[in-house]
Amino acid sequence: SNEVEITNDVGNPIPVTGDLTLSEVKVTSTDTEQVGVSTTVATALASNPAREGAIIYNSFNGDVYVKLGTGATIVAYSFIMPKRSYWEMPKPIYTGEITVITASSSGTIQVTEL
């Protein structure tokens, strides 16, 4: 059978009628850039309402502090990327600006926007 039972958060069935159609969305283009990181905040990705996803690879030889928003600092950030790590943007897709900063030194990260 192709029937699927939908339940609420306590497990009670939710009645649904009609057909449900699922379709896979595929990304057909990307934009990859090297972004300089240092002790001065930088924009890794500008705000983009058409963004379908993003991947950041920390090729820098230290931690990078990433903020989903403006003004990343080493005390106000969304997450830390250790050296040689990568991050894939989870859903729901954040379409605002993404900023980065390091605690010391400078280098580059690889940023891909889908």
Summary of the structure (lengths in Angstrom):
residues: 114
radius of gyration: 19.0
end to end distance: 36.2
largest distance: 59.3
contacts: 263
relative contact order: 0.32
helix: 0%
strand: 35%
